[in-house]
Amino acid sequence: MADVWKCSGLRWTDGAPVLVWSGGRRSVLDRGKKIAFGVVEGGVRRCVGARGHACPLGAVVTGRSTGARCEECGRLDRAHSVAADAVPDDPRTYHVYLAWFGPGMVKVGITAVERGEARLLEQGAVCFSWLGAGPLMAARRAEEMLRAASRVPDRIPYAAKRAVRAALPGTAAERAAEIAELHARATALAAWPESLERRPFRAVDHVRAFGLDAAPGAVGEVSELVAGGVAGGELVAAAGPDLHLDTGGRVVVLDTRLMSGWELIASPAGAPAPAGRGASVLTFPVREFPRADAAQDGLF
């Protein structure tokens, strides 16, 4: 039997995407790389555990879950999360940032200064700017202030981010316009926390880092992995946890978080590669993106 691999997730290291596997193996994902893997026939997806600990139940989880955790392990993971305000005494300095994912999609967030841009790359932020820096609770207050004063969310669904990547504005200045305006308004607010140092506006654009400047637009996304399914294609872009794969003339987005919890094989025997496409094949379910020019044919 072929070697079985278990995916631990996609990390952005030194500005580049890297797939991490159990046991410490790593796969650097250069643009143009051929991606080919399958899910073990008859396999099931099991909970990945929490905080470095295996799930005590070895629970089976749904193929559509991006967290790949059972209810109990999910609760344990959130209990130690800065994002859930579970670590209020964290002594590190935090950045507050504004991130842009597409027209009308701006969010506010925080990340430890020591992490640099990694959090923004992990989220798939097309461009961003730092807003301020200071203690965790001051950063949290600034985040809440912006949500209340400017109605800026702290979360944007990944499905929404993916659906607009094929039609982003063509210049970095156009992509930065929304966060430039919001940055100016935010830093002028009277309720700005005293212990949070304002940061000047400086837009950082990730279009080239993601490979979106030269990649064909994606037409859909893998909705889940299934036992016995296979995927193969050329990596044309990567943004956040997403791989944009050319699967033989059409580009489909694969969220690598869907890979965790499955037993994977690198070269599935007998993969039904269509004639003339080499390793380009995809048998996992795909959810098509709605066409921007599609006419509505009914009320719903």
C-alpha positions in Angstrom: 0.0 0.0 0.0 1.2 3.5 -0.8 2.4 5.7 2.1 -0.4 7.3 4.1 -0.1 11.0 4.8 -2.0 13.2 7.2 -2.2 16.9 6.6 -1.6 19.3 9.5 -2.5 22.4 7.6 -1.1 25.0 5.3 1.4 27.5 6.8 2.8 30.7 5.3 6.5 30.7 5.9 8.8 33.6 4.7 5.9 34.7 2.5 5.4 31.3 0.8 2.8 28.6 1.3 3.9 25.3 2.8 1.8 22.2 3.5 2.7 20.6 6.8 2.2 16.9 7.4 2.1 14.8 10.6 5.6 13.7 11.5 7.1 17.1 10.5 7.2 16.6 6.7 6.7 19.7 4.7 5.8 20.4 1.0 6.8 23.8 -0.4 4.0 24.9 -2.8 5.7 26.8 -5.6 3.5 28.1 -8.4 3.4 25.6 -11.3 3.8 22.6 -8.9 1.9 19.5 -9.9 -0.5 18.5 -7.0 -1.8 15.0 -7.0 -3.4 13.1 -4.0 -6.3 10.9 -3.1 -8.3 9.9 0.0 -7.9 6.3 1.1 -10.7 4.1 -0.3 -13.2 3.3 2.5 -11.6 5.8 4.8 -13.3 8.0 7.3 -12.4 11.5 8.5 -11.5 11.6 12.2 -11.2 14.5 14.6 -7.7 16.1 14.7 -7.8 16.8 18.4 -6.9 20.1 20.1 -3.8 21.9 21.3 -1.4 19.1 20.3 -3.5 16.4 21.9 -5.2 13.5 20.0 -9.0 13.3 20.2 -9.7 10.8 23.1 -12.7 9.4 21.2 -11.2 9.3 17.7 -14.5 10.8 16.7 -15.7 10.8 13.1 -16.3 14.3 11.7 -18.1 15.6 8.6 -16.3 16.1 5.4 -17.5 19.7 5.1 -16.1 20.9 8.4 -13.0 23.1 8.0 -12.1 22.7 11.6 -12.0 18.9 11.5 -12.8 18.7 15.3 -15.5 17.1 17.3 -17.6 19.2 19.6 -15.5 18.5 22.7 -12.1 19.2 21.0 -13.5 22.3 19.4 -14.5 23.6 22.8 -11.0 22.8 24.2 -9.3 24.6 21.3 -11.4 27.7 21.7 -10.8 27.7 25.5 -7.1 28.7 24.8 -7.7 31.1 21.9 -6.7 34.8 21.9 -9.5 35.3 19.3 -12.0 34.2 21.9 -10.7 36.5 24.6 -9.6 33.4 26.5 -6.0 34.7 27.2 -6.6 38.3 28.5 -3.2 38.4 30.3 -1.1 37.8 27.2 2.0 40.0 27.7 2.8 40.3 24.0 2.4 43.5 21.9 -0.4 43.3 19.3 -1.0 44.9 16.0 -4.5 46.1 15.0 -4.9 45.9 11.2 -7.4 46.6 8.5 -7.6 43.9 5.8 -9.3 44.0 2.4 -10.5 40.9 0.5 -12.5 42.4 -2.3 -14.9 45.3 -3.0 -16.9 46.0 0.1 -15.0 43.4 2.1 -12.9 45.1 4.8 -12.4 43.6 8.3 -10.5 44.7 11.4 -8.4 42.3 13.4 -5.5 41.8 15.7 -2.3 39.8 15.5 0.8 39.5 17.7 3.5 41.9 16.4 6.1 39.0 16.5 4.0 37.2 13.8 4.5 39.9 11.2 2.3 39.5 8.1 1.7 35.8 8.6 -1.8 36.2 9.9 -2.8 38.3 7.0 -1.4 35.8 4.5 -3.2 33.0 6.3 -6.5 34.8 6.0 -6.0 35.5 2.3 -6.0 39.3 2.8 -5.5 40.8 -0.7 -4.1 44.0 0.9 -3.9 45.4 4.4 -2.4 48.2 6.6 -1.5 48.3 10.2 -3.6 50.6 12.3 -2.0 50.6 15.7 0.1 48.6 18.1 0.0 48.0 21.9 -1.2 45.7 24.7 -3.7 43.0 23.9 -6.7 44.6 25.7 -6.0 48.0 24.1 -5.9 46.3 20.7 -9.2 44.6 21.5 -10.8 47.9 22.5 -9.7 49.4 19.2 -11.2 46.5 17.3 -14.5 46.8 19.2 -14.5 50.6 18.7 -14.2 50.2 14.9 -16.9 47.5 14.8 -19.3 49.9 16.6 -18.3 53.2 15.1 -17.8 52.2 11.4 -19.6 48.8 11.3 -16.5 47.0 10.2 -16.7 43.3 10.9 -14.0 41.1 12.5 -14.9 38.1 10.3 -15.6 37.6 6.6 -16.6 34.1 5.4 -14.0 32.4 3.2 -16.6 31.5 0.6 -17.2 35.3 0.1 -13.5 35.9 -0.3 -13.0 33.2 -2.9 -16.0 34.2 -5.0 -14.5 37.7 -5.7 -10.9 36.8 -6.4 -11.5 36.4 -10.1 -12.6 40.0 -10.5 -10.3 42.1 -8.3 -9.5 45.8 -9.2 -6.4 45.9 -11.5 -4.1 48.2 -9.5 -2.8 48.2 -6.0 -4.0 51.8 -5.4 -7.6 50.7 -6.3 -7.4 47.7 -4.0 -6.1 49.9 -1.1 -8.7 52.7 -1.5 -11.2 51.4 1.0 -8.8 50.7 3.8 -7.1 54.1 3.2 -10.3 55.9 3.8 -11.2 53.8 6.8 -7.7 54.1 8.3 -8.0 57.9 8.3 -11.4 57.9 10.0 -10.3 55.3 12.6 -7.1 57.0 13.7 -9.1 60.3 14.2 -11.7 58.8 16.5 -11.7 60.4 20.0 -12.2 57.0 21.7 -8.8 55.7 20.5 -7.2 53.8 23.4 -4.4 55.8 25.0 -2.0 52.8 25.3 -2.4 52.0 21.6 0.2 53.6 19.4 -1.2 54.7 16.0 0.5 53.4 12.9 0.7 55.4 9.7 -1.2 54.1 6.7 1.0 51.9 4.5 -0.8 49.5 2.2 0.8 46.1 1.6 -0.5 44.2 -1.4 -0.5 40.4 -1.6 -1.8 39.9 -5.2 1.7 38.9 -6.5 2.5 36.9 -3.3 -0.7 34.9 -3.9 -0.1 34.5 -7.6 -3.5 36.1 -8.4 -1.9 38.6 -10.9 -1.3 35.9 -13.5 -3.8 33.1 -12.5 -7.0 32.4 -14.5 -10.1 33.1 -12.4 -11.5 30.1 -10.4 -14.9 28.8 -11.4 -15.8 27.0 -8.1 -14.6 25.4 -4.9 -14.3 21.9 -3.6 -17.1 21.5 -1.1 -15.7 18.4 0.7 -13.3 15.5 0.3 -14.8 12.0 0.1 -13.3 8.5 0.5 -11.8 7.2 -2.7 -11.8 10.7 -4.3 -8.8 12.1 -6.1 -7.5 15.5 -7.1 -4.7 16.5 -9.4 -3.7 19.6 -11.2 -1.3 22.5 -11.5 -1.0 25.0 -8.7 -1.6 28.4 -10.3 -2.3 30.5 -7.1 -2.5 30.2 -3.3 -4.3 32.5 -0.9 -4.9 32.0 2.8 -5.6 28.2 3.2 -6.8 27.9 -0.5 -5.0 26.3 -3.4 -6.1 27.4 -6.9 -5.7 24.3 -9.0 -5.9 24.1 -12.8 -7.6 20.8 -13.3 -7.4 20.6 -17.0 -8.8 23.9 -18.4 -10.7 25.1 -15.4 -9.4 26.4 -12.1 -11.0 25.1 -8.8 -10.2 26.3 -5.3 -9.3 23.6 -2.7 -9.4 24.7 1.0 -6.6 22.8 2.5 -8.4 22.7 5.8 -10.7 20.1 4.3 -7.7 17.8 4.0 -7.1 17.4 7.7 -8.4 14.4 9.4 -8.3 12.2 6.3 -5.7 9.5 5.4 -4.3 10.7 2.1 -2.1 8.9 -0.5 0.2 10.8 -2.8 -0.4 8.8 -6.0 -3.7 7.0 -6.0 -3.5 3.9 -8.1 -5.7 3.9 -11.2 -6.7 7.5 -10.9 -9.0 8.2 -13.9 -7.0 10.9 -15.6 -8.8 12.1 -18.7 -7.0 11.7 -22.0 -4.5 14.5 -22.7 -4.7 16.0 -19.3 -1.9 14.1 -17.6 -2.4 14.5 -13.8 -5.4 16.8 -14.1 -8.3 15.1 -12.5 -10.9 16.1 -9.8 -13.5 13.7 -8.5 -14.4 15.6 -5.3 -17.7 17.5 -5.2 -17.4 21.1 -6.5 -19.6 24.0 -5.7 -19.7 26.4 -8.7 -19.3 30.2 -8.1 -22.3 32.3 -9.2 -21.6 34.2 -12.4 -21.5 37.9 -12.0 -23.5 38.4 -15.3 -26.0 35.6 -14.6 -29.6 36.7 -15.1 -32.1 36.0 -12.2 -34.9 33.8 -13.5 -37.2 34.0 -10.5 -37.8 35.6 -7.1 -35.5 33.1 -5.3 
